[in-house]
Amino acid sequence: QLLGTAGRDLKEGGGISKRKCWLCLSLSIVPNPVSFSTHYSILPSRQSLQSVLNTVPFRTGVNAHVFHALEQSLHKMSGRDRYCCLMFDEISIRENLHFDQQFDCIEGFEDCGSQGRSCSIANHALLFMIRGLGRKWKQPVAYYFTRGSTKAEMIVQYLKEVLDICQNAGLKVVATVCDMGANNVKALKLLGASRRKPLFRFHSQEIATVYDPLHLLKCTQNLFLKHDVQLKSEHVGTQLPVFAKWDHILKLYEIDKTIPFRLLYRLTDPT
């Protein structure tokens, strides 16, 4: 009904209210938004929706507005749908300063949320996002700007801060996911995780530590390019030492290219 009146508002030249814009933004959670919206030929433009999103304050640190919305959504979720994992990753960003009129401050400096700001210009951003396990959903919940890579001790503080508010909101975080950066590995060790026991306890709940599978495959490939792998002789039925080399994969690929019906059809030449 709101979408229908949105179309009439545009035809009459009256514009679209914020409430109707928020409804259009919520189409992203409709199972099939394309078929849902085919009955309504007139919707707000991308610029109108973006201007509404710009009014939502997304400051560094944990975003209280996101968790307020999550708490209301959790009332409709079953216990199984509340299970999720906490993912975090760090990226390099370009150094830049600009004045934010909405908050009357200069953005671009190191900003650690509740830990305060500094006069150093930030060149890294650390993002935390939760993703559902029993149900397909994901939501960024916190971010921080730092000068240089975030130290392990700071990552531990951020993790505790995000995990605490997640549990208070009713979410059941059962795992963390990150790459194998040196600071990430050290932070998880400081929390109590180890190779033999890859988990730590937070507020009487055990949380597993998982390294990003794609990053693990990339690290394995890089190591395989530099080093050979020695296999146990009993596994290949010989008493002689057996080594696996990257050259073996290259030779297999060259042989496979000569076969009319390829077996390694997913492997291609580098572009």
LOFIBA-173578 format. One record per atom (N, C-alpha, C): x negated, y negated, z. Coordinates in steps of 0.05 Angstrom, whole numbers, plus 5000, padded with zeros to 4 digits. Layout:
// residues N
XYZ ...
This chain:
// residues 271
498350245000 500050005000 498249755000 496149755016 494349525017 492949484991 492249704977 490849674952 492849564931 495349654933 497349544914 497749244918 497849154943 498148864948 495648714940 493248844942 490748714933 490948654904 492048834888 492348784859 494248554854 496448544869 498348324865 497148054874 495548064895 494247814904 492447694883 490947874869 489147774848 490747664824 492947804817 494547704795 495747434801 496447384826 497647134834 495546924840 493046994839 490846804843 490446734872 491346904890 491146844919 488646954932 487047114917 484747244930 485447484946 483547604959 483947854974 483047805003 484547895021 483947865050 481648045057 480347985080 478148145090 479048425097 481548445107 482548705115 482748895091 483548785068 483748945044 481049015033 479148835036 476348895027 475249125043 475749115070 474749335087 475949605078 478449605070 479749845061 478449955036 477749765018 476449844993 473649954999 472249835018 469649945026 469850225038 472050285051 472450545063 473050755043 473250695017 473650894997 471351094995 469051005006 466751185005 467151435022 469051435041 469451665058 471851825048 473151735026 475351895015 474152124999 475252375002 474052604988 473652564958 475652444945 475452404916 476352114910 474551914914 475351644912 476151564883 475051704863 475651634835 478551684830 479551934836 482351994831 484151834850 483151764874 484751614893 485251334883 483351224869 483550944860 484550904832 485151124817 486051104790 488850984789 490350994811 493050884811 492950574814 490550464821 490350184826 488250064806 489249924786 487449834765 485849584774 486749444795 485349194803 484349234831 481649224834 480349244860 478449014863 477548954887 475648734892 473048784877 471748574868 469248604854 467048684873 464748774861 462448854877 461448614894 461548374882 460648144897 462448084921 465048124918 466848074941 466348274964 465948524956 465348734977 462648674990 460648584974 458048534985 458148295004 459748094998 459947865016 461247945042 463048135042 464248235067 462148385083 460548545070 458448695084 456448505096 455848285083 453848095093 454747965119 457247975126 458247865151 457748045175 457048295170 456448485191 453648445201 453148395226 450448345236 448848605239 446748645223 445048875225 442348775234 441848775260 439348685271 437548925276 434948865281 433049075287 433849215313 432849455317 433549615340 436049785335 437249885356 439650045353 442049865347 443649935327 445849775319 448349845334 449149665353 451449715370 454049735354 454249575332 456649575316 457149845303 454949975293 455150235281 456150445301 455050435325 455850635345 458650585355 459550335355 462250275363 464250405343 463550385317 465150505296 465050815298 462650915304 462251205306 463951315329 464051185351 465551275374 468451305368 469551115352 472351135344 472751365325 470851415307 471051635288 470751905302 469151915323 468752175337 471252285350 473152105356 475652205368 477152395349 476652355323 478052525304 476452765295 473952785305 472153005298 472353235318 472053475307 471953705324 469253725337 468953905357 466353935370 464154025350 464954185331 462954285311 461954065293 463753875286 462953655268 461153455282 460953465308 459253275323 456353355323 455653595315 452853685315 451453545292 449153435297 447653285277 444653295283 443153195264 440253175267 439452885264 437252805277 436252535276 433852525259 433952385237 431752365218 430452085221 427852075218 426451815219 424151825200 423651595187 421451575168 420451285167 417951255159 416750985157 415850935129 416250685120 415450605093 413850345095 412250295074 410850045072 412649835058 412549595068 414149375056 412349145049 413248975031 411648735023 411948525045 409748395051 409748185071 411347945059 413147845075 414847625065 416247495089 416547235087 418047085108 420346925095 422646925108 424846775099 426646685123 428046465119 429746365140 432546475138 433546595160 436146705161 438046495173 439746385156 441546175166 443646285186 444446535182 446546635199 445646665228 443046745232 442046775259 440046555267 439646365249 437946135255 435146225265 433846395249 431146485256 429646565230 427046585233 425346665210 424946965211 425747095190 425447385188 422847455173 421747685180 419247785167 417047835186 417347745212 415347805232 415848085244 413848185258 414148445272 416348425292 418348605290 420748595306 421348885316 421048925342 421349195353 423949225368 425949065361 428549085374 428549005403 429249185421 429349125449 426549085461 424349165446 421649125455 420548845448 422148685433 421348415427 420048375400 419348125394 418048045369 415247955374 413747925353 411047815355 410547625331 408247495331 407647305310 406347435286 405947695287 404647845264 406747895242 405947855217 407747905195 408048205190 410448305189 410948595187 410248695159 409148935157 408649065131 409549355131 410949435152 412049715154 414849695166 416549875158 419249905169 419750195177 420850235200 421450495211 424450515213 425650725200 428550755199 429351015213 431551005228 432751235241 435551285229 436151525222 438751595210 439651865221 442251885227 443452135236 445052265213 444952525212 446352675191 447852905203 450252945195 451953155205 450953425195 451353635212 450553905205 452954075198 455154055213 457554205207 459354075187 458953815183 460553655165 458653465150 459253405124 457453245108 457952955114 456152825130 456252545135 453552455144 452852205140 450352085148 450651795153 448951685171 449251405179 446651295190 445451095178 443150955190 444050825216 442450845237 443250745263 441250545275 438750545266 436750365277 434450325258 433150095260 430750045244 429049845259 426349845252 424449675265 422349585245 421349345249 419249235232 416649225248 414449325237 411949335251 409649235233 407449165246 405049095232 403249335233 402849465211 401449725210 403249945218 402250185216 403850425223 404650415252 407050505258 408050505285 406450705302 405550615325 404050785343 405851005355 404551235361 406051465371 407551385397 406351235414 407651155439 410250995434 410150825414 412550665407 414650845394 413851035378 415751225366 417251375388 415751455409 417051595431 419151425444 418551165448 420550985460 422950955442 422550925416 424750895398 426451145397 425151375397 426651635397 428451655421 427251595444 428851615469 431151415469 430751175458 432850975457 435151065439 434451175415 436551265397 437951515407 436351705417 437651945428 439551885451 438751705468 440451635491 443151525482 443151335463 445651225455 447351415438 445951595424 447351805409 448851995428 447552075449 448852255468 451052115483 450651865489 452851705503 455251665485 454751665459 457051625441 458551885436 457452115445 458852365441 457652545419 455452455407 454152615386 452452825399 452053055385 450453275395 448053305376 445853155383 443453175367 441853425375 441553605355 440253855361 437453875348 436753685332 434153695318 433253415309 430653385307 429453145294 428053235269 428053065249 426753135223 424952895215 422452955209 420552745200 418352875184 416652715172 414352825157 412052875176 409852975165 407653055182 405552835185 406452585186 404552365192 403252395219 400852305221 399252345246 400752235270 401951995267 403351875290 405852025297 407252135277 409652295283 408952545298 406852685289 405952935302 405152875331 403652655335 402852585362 405252515380 407152365368 409552295384 411052535393 411452735376 412852975384 411353135405 408653125403 407053255424 407453115451 407552855450 407952705475 410652765487 412652835471 415252905481 415353195492 413253355486 413153625497 413253845476 413453775450 413553975429 410754085423 410654335415 408054455408 408454655385 406254765375 406454955353 407955205362 407355305386 408655545395 411555495404 412155255413 414855185422 415654915409 416654925384 417254665370 419854545379 420054465404 422354335414 421654175439 423353995447 422953845471 425653805485 425553735510 428053715526 428553415531 431053335526 431853055531 434553065545 434652965569 437152955585 438353245587 436653435594 437553715598 438453845573 437853735549 438553855524 436053905508 435854155497 433554215480 433954125452 431953985441 432153875414 429853985397 430454125375 428354245358 427054025342 424454065336 422953885319 422454015292 423353895271 423154015244 421653815227 419653925212 418253765192 419653785165 419753565151 421153555126 420153765107 421853955097 420954175080 419654075055 420653865042 419353765018 416553665023 416153535046 413553445053 411653675059 412753895071 411054135076 410154255050 412054275030 411254385004 409154214990 409453944993 407453764981 404753804994 404653825020 402153875034 400854135027 402554345024 401554605016 400354594988 401654454970 400554434943 397954284943 397754064958 395253914959 392954074970 393554234991 391454415002 390754634983 392654734968 392154954949 390454844925 390654594919 389054474898 386054464906 385554434932 382854404942 381654664952 383254844962 382255084975 383555334964 382055554964 383155814956 384455944981 386256134976 387556274998 386756564998 385656665020 384756935021 387057105033 387757315018 389957495026 388857735041 390457845059 389658095073 389658325053 387458485054 387158695034 389358905036 390258965060 392259185063 394959105050 395358845046 397858755034 397958785004 395658814992 395458844963 394259114954 393959294973 393059564967 390259594957 388359444968 385559464960 383859394984 381359494983 379459435004 377759194998 377959094974 376358864966 377658604974 376158394979 377358134986 378958024963 381257924968 383057814947 383557514953 383257354932 383657064935 385756974915 387456794924 389356654907 388256384901 388256304875 387156044867 389255894851 388955634850 390655464834 390355524804 387955614796 387555684768 389255914760 389956094779 391756314772 394556214763 395456014776 398055904769 397955774741 395755624736 395355504710 395255704688 393755924692 393556134672 396256274667 397756314689 400356444686 402256264670 402056004675 403755814661 403055814631 400555814624 399755824596 400656074582 400656304596 401556554584 404656544581 405956424601 408956414600 409856244576 408356034569 409155864547 409156004520 407756224518 407656374492 409856574490 411456614511 413656814511 416156674500 417656804482 420156674471 422156614493 422556804511 424456754533 422756724559 422356474566 420556404588 421756494615 419956574633 420656644660 420356404679 418356234673 417756004689 418855754675 421455754668 422555544652 422755284667 422655284693 422755044709 420054894710 417955024702 415254894702 414954764675 413954514675 413554364651 410854224652 409954124629 407453984628 407753704641 405653604654 405853344667 406353124646 408052934653 408652714635 406752474639 
